[in-house]
Amino acid sequence: PYVIVCNHQSSLDLMGMVEVIPDGCVPIAKKEIMYMGTVGWACWLSGIIFIDRHKREDAINVISQTARIMRRENVR
């Protein structure tokens, strides 16, 4: 298992990163992208996990829940 951290400059960079991220990886993105029209809709349909960076506790809960699911299902 590993974590890839990408500091992209725009929401469109996310689409480019999808090409280089290995299969089985799920990106985590800021929740604001979800409300960006077609881009947000496409990200939501592709299974991106959205976190609210302004609500620290909620973001920690989402990431913790994702980690538990990954361990339970033995996903890398």
C-alpha positions as CSV (number, residue, x, y, z in Angstrom):
1,P,0.0,0.0,0.0
2,Y,1.1,3.5,-0.7
3,V,-0.1,7.1,-0.8
4,I,0.4,9.4,-3.7
5,V,0.3,13.1,-2.8
6,C,-0.3,15.5,-5.7
7,N,-0.3,19.3,-5.4
8,H,-2.2,20.2,-8.5
9,Q,-2.8,23.8,-9.4
10,S,-6.3,23.5,-11.0
11,S,-9.2,21.1,-10.9
12,L,-8.4,20.1,-14.5
13,D,-5.1,18.6,-13.4
14,L,-7.1,15.9,-11.6
15,M,-8.1,14.5,-15.0
16,G,-4.5,14.2,-16.0
17,M,-3.5,12.5,-12.8
18,V,-6.1,9.8,-13.4
19,E,-4.0,8.7,-16.4
20,V,-0.8,8.1,-14.3
21,I,-2.4,6.7,-11.1
22,P,-2.2,2.9,-10.9
23,D,-5.4,0.8,-11.0
24,G,-7.0,0.2,-7.7
25,C,-6.2,3.7,-6.4
26,V,-8.9,6.1,-5.4
27,P,-8.2,9.8,-5.3
28,I,-9.3,12.0,-2.5
29,A,-10.3,15.6,-3.5
30,K,-11.5,18.7,-1.8
31,K,-15.3,18.9,-1.5
32,E,-15.4,22.1,-3.5
33,I,-14.7,20.2,-6.7
34,M,-17.9,18.3,-6.4
35,Y,-19.8,21.6,-7.0
36,M,-18.0,22.5,-10.2
37,G,-20.6,21.4,-12.7
38,T,-19.6,18.7,-15.2
39,V,-16.2,18.2,-13.7
40,G,-17.6,17.6,-10.3
41,W,-20.3,15.3,-11.6
42,A,-17.7,13.3,-13.5
43,C,-15.4,13.0,-10.4
44,W,-18.4,11.9,-8.3
45,L,-19.3,9.2,-10.8
46,S,-15.7,7.9,-11.0
47,G,-15.6,7.3,-7.3
48,I,-13.5,10.1,-6.0
49,I,-13.7,10.5,-2.2
50,F,-14.5,14.1,-1.3
51,I,-13.3,15.7,2.0
52,D,-14.3,19.0,3.5
53,R,-11.1,20.7,4.3
54,H,-12.9,23.4,6.4
55,K,-14.3,20.8,8.8
56,R,-11.3,19.0,10.2
57,E,-13.2,16.4,12.2
58,D,-15.4,15.5,9.2
59,A,-12.3,15.1,7.0
60,I,-10.6,12.9,9.5
61,N,-13.7,10.7,9.8
62,V,-13.9,10.3,6.0
63,I,-10.3,9.3,5.7
64,S,-10.5,6.9,8.7
65,Q,-13.6,5.2,7.3
66,T,-11.8,4.8,4.0
67,A,-8.8,3.3,5.7
68,R,-11.1,0.8,7.6
69,I,-12.8,-0.3,4.4
70,M,-9.4,-0.7,2.7
71,R,-8.2,-2.9,5.5
72,R,-11.4,-4.9,5.7
73,E,-11.5,-5.6,2.0
74,N,-7.7,-6.1,1.7
75,V,-7.4,-3.3,-0.9
76,R,-4.1,-1.7,-1.7
